[in-house]
Amino acid sequence: MAIVVSASRRSDIPSFYSEWFYERLKAGSVDVANPYNPGQVRRVSLRPEDVACFVFWTRDAGPMLDGIGALDEYAFYFHVTITGYGPPLEPSGPTAGEAVESLRALAARVGARRVVWRYDPVLLAGPYDAAWHAENFRRLADGIGGSVRHCVVSLYDAYRHSAARLRKAGLMPAHAPEEGLPLLHGPSAGTEVVQTLAGIARAKGLPMSFCAEPALAGAVPSERMACIDARIVRELTARPFSDRKDKNQRAGCTCIESVDIGSYGTCPRGCLYCYANRRQIVKRR
């Protein structure tokens, strides 16, 4: 049975490690260390017959485009995060305009059905209030247009390391819960904001789904798609794969089983809200 390969929840491989990825594709395998036990290493086959689908996660897939012909034998799709926060939440590029242009270039190359826009996370703090999110989301949606199959929205979840960065920047939302629990849920300001965003998306003919937000899925009309979704994978490949729920993901996640490659703490963007970076990142473009 073929595997679904996630590249990656742990780092922005398309933006910063596309050459490494294509090298591993040629080699036919990649070694993946257990993030909690680095001495435990798994060799993952990347041969076409062993991969049902690649799911890429990025803020800018542009660096992958020159070599993307290497994926001709594979099924794949992209999650592209565009939030438009800018500094200080997102201290390095791309800008919102650059990100939208890059997404449109990706969709023109691989097709809109292989591209998902992530407006993730929705964070309410400082200048980023409900009105800001409504105007920002509308502007981004106008630019993205029909270049994606749907939009994924998720509320900010508090983790110790990301909370410390936000607190230092004066952007920690009030009433943050324990690490790993949803910051905004139920009948809250977060729900109201997402309802507004969903209304904008509907008006523009843009389907919306939620990432690990069961309360929102019940309160706001949505497509109820998982981020790694069996329906999308089946649309792209005839290879058999496991469609069981991934038990290794956080509560509320409905993704199917996949293998994450890459390593935590290797993305240089330095987004303050990011759960994957647990150290101070040097600011870069």
Secondary structure, DSSP 4 states (H G I P E B T S, - for coil): -BEEEEE-SSS-HHHH-HHHHHHHHHHTEEEEEETTEEEEEEEEE--GGGEEEEEEEES--GGGGGGGGGGTTS-EEEEEE-----TTTS-SS--HHHHHHHHHHHHHHH-GGGEEEEEEEE--BTTB-HHHHHHHHHHHHHHHTTSSSEEEEEE-B--HHHHHHHHHTT-PPSS--STTSBSS-SSSHHHHHHHHHHHHHHHTT--EEESS-HHHHHHS------SS-HHHHHHH--S-B--SB-TTSPTT--PBP-EE-S-TT--TT--TT-SS--S------
